[in-house]
Amino acid sequence: MKLRQHKGGHTESMATMVEIEPTRAALLQAIRASGMIGLPEPLTEDHLGVTFASIDTRNHWNTHIVTIKDWGVYGYTDGPMP
């Protein structure tokens, strides 16, 4: 699964893309490893939300938005979480 951070523009966002296993544990690990400032501590899988957003014609992703409870939008994946 592909994961990218939410940034000011699509090009900047795609530059942050990483490949991860399609699991909540891998998503959590990637978010922690991103170095994003101000994330809740301790950040757990219970903080994560992944919901369908749209089909993105720019990169042909089945885009799902990744949110962090009490924090906001982290970024996007190219598919749903199991």
C-alpha positions as CSV (number, residue, x, y, z in Angstrom):
1,M,0.0,0.0,0.0
2,K,1.2,3.5,-0.7
3,L,1.0,6.3,1.9
4,R,1.7,10.0,1.5
5,Q,1.6,12.9,3.8
6,H,-0.8,15.8,3.4
7,K,1.2,18.7,2.1
8,G,0.6,22.1,0.4
9,G,0.3,20.6,-3.1
10,H,0.0,17.2,-4.8
11,T,3.7,17.2,-6.0
12,E,4.9,17.9,-2.4
13,S,2.6,15.3,-1.0
14,M,3.7,12.6,-3.5
15,A,7.4,13.3,-2.6
16,T,6.7,11.9,0.9
17,M,5.2,8.6,-0.5
18,V,6.3,5.4,1.1
19,E,5.3,1.8,0.5
20,I,3.9,-0.1,3.6
21,E,2.1,-3.3,4.3
22,P,-1.7,-2.8,4.3
23,T,-2.0,-3.1,8.0
24,R,-2.9,-0.7,10.8
25,A,0.4,-1.7,12.6
26,A,2.4,-0.7,9.5
27,L,0.5,2.5,9.1
28,L,1.2,3.4,12.7
29,Q,4.9,2.6,12.3
30,A,5.2,4.7,9.2
31,I,3.4,7.7,10.8
32,R,5.7,7.5,13.8
33,A,8.8,7.2,11.5
34,S,7.8,10.2,9.5
35,G,9.0,12.7,12.1
36,M,5.8,14.7,12.0
37,I,5.8,17.2,14.8
38,G,3.0,17.4,17.4
39,L,1.5,13.9,17.1
40,P,-0.3,12.6,20.1
41,E,1.8,10.7,22.6
42,P,1.5,7.9,23.0
43,L,0.2,7.4,19.4
44,T,-1.7,4.2,19.1
45,E,-3.8,2.4,16.5
46,D,-6.9,3.7,18.2
47,H,-6.0,7.2,17.1
48,L,-6.0,6.2,13.4
49,G,-8.9,6.7,11.0
50,V,-8.9,5.6,7.3
51,T,-11.9,6.5,5.2
52,F,-12.6,6.6,1.4
53,A,-12.1,10.1,0.0
54,S,-12.2,9.8,-3.8
55,I,-10.7,8.4,-7.0
56,D,-7.7,10.7,-7.7
57,T,-7.3,11.2,-11.4
58,R,-3.8,12.7,-10.9
59,N,-2.3,9.4,-9.7
60,H,-5.2,7.0,-10.2
61,W,-5.4,6.2,-6.5
62,N,-8.5,4.8,-4.8
63,T,-7.7,7.5,-2.2
64,H,-8.4,7.1,1.4
65,I,-7.8,9.8,3.9
66,V,-5.8,9.1,7.0
67,T,-6.8,11.0,10.1
68,I,-5.4,11.1,13.7
69,K,-8.0,11.5,16.5
70,D,-7.6,14.9,18.2
71,W,-4.9,16.0,15.8
72,G,-6.2,16.1,12.2
73,V,-5.4,14.9,8.7
74,Y,-2.1,13.0,8.3
75,G,-2.3,12.0,4.7
76,Y,-3.6,9.6,2.2
77,T,-3.4,5.9,1.1
78,D,-4.0,4.3,-2.2
79,G,-6.5,1.8,-0.8
80,P,-8.5,0.8,2.3
81,M,-7.1,-0.8,5.4
82,P,-8.3,-4.4,6.2
